[in-house]
């Protein structure tokens, strides 16, 4: 799955990714390895220059620096556990080719152990193509694809885009029964609950709640955490909710949210949820409560009306799943503390 967010929301997005499957405070002391694969495709040598991009290499460099230097000491991404494929970025390990990306994904799958956290970043062109595999699982008959920088022109429409990275290649690394996948969406939202998508010169389709659910279903993602920061985003709850899903939105279905101007570093809700909520709370529900209170106070103090009224919905099975994950993290913390105490006694 390819998730595109504005660079101005980089810190908030990465804070959520670094938090992993449970909030930052609960995870901080757990003994795990943080791993990252960053891919940025800016130039496409086999395509006309009008199709080249500007921002991906900048995004990747910002993400790398944030993961290495901008997170709390208790959430540590070590350089040896981070791979960056990009052109014209100092320190990159190679070009963002299909071969390099798939090899790195296989390497991650081989090295990652239970309790590790893996952050994937893909910046570049994305598209769709007819699914190539007979009897595939795409309900609309289309595969989502990411375009590495060594793709070629799509001349034979009976075949896929040469060297494209197909969603199934990423989805194959997901353990559907156990892994929780988090999606954070930031964009302008409309009263009919569509998220704006723009990437000139491409013509992109607005994202609807039904479209997002279809993509999650097609990818075989069972355990889902979806955070939508947009006006009217509460309209995403009913179409997405089920027993294994947690949904958080910046507003109720018929209200706008605030703080999404060009000069804003983050939306009111994004800043409150990530910087005040997840940074201090020990559950998503508690983090949401902190954020909702902060947003309400800020809207009143700055004269914004009517209130956006952020929303949350948590399925029963997801509630139990998150309890298990928190318990696992706390158990790891206890073990680590006991180990340190034992070592201290031995030294005495």
C-alpha positions in Angstrom: 0.0 0.0 0.0 1.3 3.5 -0.9 0.5 6.3 1.5 1.1 9.9 0.3 1.2 12.7 2.9 2.2 16.3 2.7 5.7 17.0 3.8 4.5 19.5 6.4 3.0 16.6 8.3 6.2 14.6 8.2 6.9 14.9 11.9 3.4 13.8 12.9 3.4 10.9 10.4 6.8 9.6 11.6 5.8 10.0 15.2 3.0 7.6 14.6 5.2 5.2 12.7 7.8 5.3 15.5 5.2 4.6 18.0 4.5 1.3 16.2 1.5 -0.7 17.4 1.2 0.9 20.8 1.7 4.4 22.0 5.2 5.9 22.5 5.2 5.7 26.3 4.2 2.1 26.4 6.8 1.1 23.9 9.7 3.2 24.9 11.3 0.7 27.4 10.5 -2.4 25.5 13.5 -4.2 24.1 13.0 -4.2 20.3 14.9 -3.3 17.2 13.7 -0.5 15.1 14.3 -1.0 11.3 13.6 1.2 8.3 13.6 1.0 4.6 13.4 4.4 2.8 12.8 4.6 -0.9 12.7 7.9 -2.9 12.2 8.0 -6.7 12.8 11.5 -8.1 14.2 10.9 -11.5 13.0 8.3 -14.0 15.7 7.9 -16.7 13.4 5.8 -19.0 10.6 8.3 -18.9 10.3 11.9 -20.3 11.6 14.5 -17.9 8.2 16.0 -17.6 7.3 12.9 -15.5 10.2 13.4 -13.1 9.6 14.6 -9.6 11.2 17.1 -7.2 10.2 16.2 -3.6 10.8 12.5 -3.0 14.6 12.8 -2.4 13.9 15.7 0.0 11.3 13.7 1.9 13.5 10.7 2.3 16.4 12.8 3.6 14.1 14.5 6.1 12.6 11.1 7.2 16.1 9.6 7.7 17.3 12.5 9.7 14.2 12.6 11.9 14.4 8.9 12.6 18.1 9.1 13.5 18.1 12.4 15.4 14.6 13.6 16.1 13.1 10.8 18.2 13.3 10.3 22.0 16.4 8.4 23.1 14.1 5.5 24.0 13.1 5.0 20.4 16.3 4.4 18.6 16.8 3.8 14.9 20.4 2.8 14.4 22.1 3.6 11.1 23.0 -0.1 10.6 19.3 -1.0 10.7 18.3 1.6 8.1 18.5 1.3 4.3 18.0 4.3 2.0 17.7 4.0 -1.8 17.6 7.3 -3.5 19.3 9.4 -6.2 21.2 12.5 -5.3 20.9 11.9 -1.5 24.2 11.8 0.4 24.6 8.5 2.3 22.1 6.5 0.2 23.1 2.8 -0.2 22.0 2.6 -3.8 19.5 3.5 -6.5 15.7 2.9 -5.9 15.5 0.1 -8.5 13.0 -2.7 -8.4 15.8 -5.2 -7.7 17.2 -3.2 -4.8 13.8 -2.7 -3.2 12.6 -6.3 -3.4 16.0 -7.5 -2.1 15.7 -5.1 0.9 12.2 -6.2 1.6 13.3 -9.9 1.7 16.2 -8.9 3.9 13.9 -7.2 6.3 11.6 -10.2 6.4 14.5 -12.5 7.2 16.0 -10.3 9.9 12.9 -8.9 11.7 11.9 -10.8 14.9 8.7 -10.7 17.0 8.5 -7.4 18.7 10.7 -5.5 16.1 9.2 -2.4 14.5 9.7 -1.8 10.7 9.1 1.5 9.1 8.6 1.6 5.3 8.7 4.9 3.3 8.0 5.0 -0.4 8.1 8.4 -2.2 7.6 8.5 -6.0 4.9 7.8 -8.6 2.1 5.4 -7.9 -0.5 4.0 -10.3 -2.7 1.0 -11.1 -2.5 -1.7 -13.7 -4.7 -4.7 -14.5 -3.9 -7.6 -12.2 -1.5 -10.0 -13.9 -2.0 -13.1 -11.8 -4.9 -15.4 -12.8 -7.7 -15.5 -10.2 -6.2 -12.6 -8.3 -7.7 -11.1 -5.2 -8.3 -7.5 -6.5 -12.1 -6.9 -6.3 -11.8 -4.1 -9.0 -9.4 -6.2 -11.2 -6.6 -3.6 -10.6 -3.2 -3.9 -8.8 -1.8 -0.9 -7.1 1.8 -0.3 -8.1 4.7 1.8 -7.0 7.1 2.9 -9.7 10.9 2.4 -9.0 13.2 4.6 -11.0 14.1 1.8 -13.4 10.6 1.3 -14.8 10.2 1.3 -18.6 7.4 2.7 -20.8 4.2 0.6 -20.7 4.1 -0.5 -24.3 2.5 -3.9 -24.0 -0.8 -3.5 -22.2 -1.2 -7.2 -21.9 1.6 -7.2 -19.4 2.4 -5.1 -16.4 4.5 -2.0 -16.3 8.1 -3.2 -16.6 9.9 -3.2 -13.2 6.9 -1.9 -11.3 6.6 -2.9 -7.6 3.2 -4.5 -7.2 1.2 -4.2 -4.0 1.3 -8.0 -3.6 5.1 -7.9 -3.3 4.7 -5.7 -0.3 1.7 -7.4 1.1 3.4 -10.8 1.0 5.6 -9.6 3.9 2.5 -9.0 6.1 1.4 -11.6 8.6 -2.4 -11.1 8.2 -3.2 -13.0 11.4 -0.9 -11.1 13.7 0.3 -7.8 12.2 -1.5 -4.5 12.8 -1.2 -2.1 9.9 -1.5 1.6 10.5 -2.6 4.1 7.9 -2.4 7.9 8.5 -4.2 10.1 5.9 -3.9 13.9 5.7 -5.6 15.9 3.0 -8.4 18.3 2.3 -11.8 16.6 2.9 -15.1 17.4 1.3 -18.7 17.3 2.6 -19.3 14.1 0.6 -16.3 12.5 2.4 -13.7 12.4 -0.3 -10.1 13.2 0.3 -8.4 15.4 -2.3 -5.4 13.8 -4.2 -3.1 15.9 -6.4 0.2 15.1 -8.0 0.7 17.0 -11.3 0.9 16.0 -14.0 -0.9 12.8 -13.0 -4.7 12.7 -12.8 -5.6 11.2 -9.5 -8.9 10.0 -8.2 -10.2 11.3 -4.9 -10.1 8.8 -2.0 -13.5 7.7 -0.7 -14.2 5.6 2.5 -15.4 2.8 0.3 -12.3 3.0 -1.8 -10.0 2.9 1.2 -11.9 -0.1 2.6 -11.6 -1.9 -0.8 -7.8 -1.3 -0.8 -7.4 -2.7 2.7 -9.6 -5.7 1.9 -7.7 -6.4 -1.4 -4.4 -6.2 0.5 -5.6 -8.8 3.0 -5.0 -6.5 5.9 -7.2 -7.7 8.8 -6.0 -5.6 11.8 -6.3 -1.9 11.0 -5.6 1.4 12.6 -6.8 4.3 10.5 -6.3 7.9 11.4 -7.8 10.5 9.1 -7.0 14.2 9.6 -9.3 16.1 7.3 -12.5 18.1 7.2 -15.6 15.9 7.5 -13.4 12.9 8.2 -16.0 11.4 10.6 -17.7 10.1 7.5 -15.0 7.5 7.3 -16.1 5.7 10.4 -19.2 3.8 9.4 -17.9 2.5 6.1 -14.6 1.3 7.7 -15.6 0.0 11.1 -15.5 -3.7 12.0 -14.4 -5.7 15.0 -10.7 -5.6 14.1 -10.5 -1.9 13.3 -9.6 1.3 15.2 -10.6 4.5 13.5 -9.8 8.0 14.6 -10.9 11.2 12.8 -10.1 14.9 13.2 -13.8 15.9 13.0 -17.3 14.6 13.0 -18.9 13.8 9.6 -20.5 17.2 9.1 -17.8 19.5 10.6 -14.6 21.0 9.3 -11.3 20.6 11.1 -8.7 23.4 11.5 -5.0 24.1 11.0 -4.6 22.8 7.5 -3.4 26.1 5.9 -0.2 26.3 3.8 1.6 28.0 6.7 0.7 25.3 9.2 3.3 22.8 10.4 0.5 20.4 11.4 -3.3 20.4 11.8 -4.8 21.2 15.2 -5.7 17.5 15.6 -2.5 16.1 14.2 -0.4 18.2 16.6 -2.5 17.4 19.6 -2.8 13.6 18.9 0.9 13.0 18.2 2.7 15.6 20.3 0.4 15.6 23.3 -1.6 12.4 23.1 0.6 9.6 22.0 3.7 11.1 23.6 2.2 10.7 27.1 -0.7 8.2 27.1 -0.6 4.5 27.4 -3.4 3.7 25.0 -4.8 5.0 21.8 -8.1 5.8 23.5 -6.3 7.8 26.2 -4.2 9.6 23.6 -7.4 10.5 21.7 -9.1 11.9 24.8 -6.1 14.1 25.5 -6.1 15.3 21.9 -9.8 16.0 21.8 -9.6 18.1 24.9 -6.6 20.0 23.5 -8.3 20.6 20.2 -11.5 21.8 22.0 -9.5 24.3 24.1 -7.5 25.6 21.2 -10.6 26.1 19.0 -12.3 28.0 21.8 -9.2 30.2 22.6 -8.7 31.0 18.9 -12.3 31.6 18.1 -12.9 28.7 15.7 -16.6 27.6 15.4 -18.4 25.3 15.2 -16.1 22.8 17.1 -14.7 20.0 14.9 -15.5 17.4 17.5 -12.9 14.6 16.7 -14.3 11.0 16.7 -13.0 7.5 17.6 -14.3 4.0 17.1 -12.7 0.8 18.3 -13.8 -2.7 17.5 -14.1 -5.2 20.3 -11.5 -7.6 18.9 -9.1 -4.7 18.3 -9.5 -3.6 21.9 -8.3 -7.0 23.1 -5.5 -7.1 20.4 -4.1 -3.7 21.7 -4.3 -5.0 25.3 -2.2 -8.0 24.3 0.4 -5.7 22.6 0.6 -3.4 25.6 1.0 -6.4 27.9 3.8 -7.8 25.7 5.6 -4.5 25.8 5.3 -4.2 29.6 6.5 -7.8 30.0 9.5 -6.9 28.0 10.2 -3.9 30.1 9.9 -5.9 33.3 12.3 -8.5 32.0 14.8 -5.9 31.0 14.6 -4.2 34.4 15.1 -7.6 36.2 18.1 -8.3 34.0 19.6 -4.9 34.9 19.0 -5.5 38.6 20.6 -8.9 38.4 23.6 -7.6 36.6 23.9 -4.9 39.3 23.8 -7.5 42.1 26.4 -9.6 40.3 28.8 -6.6 40.1 28.3 -6.0 43.8 
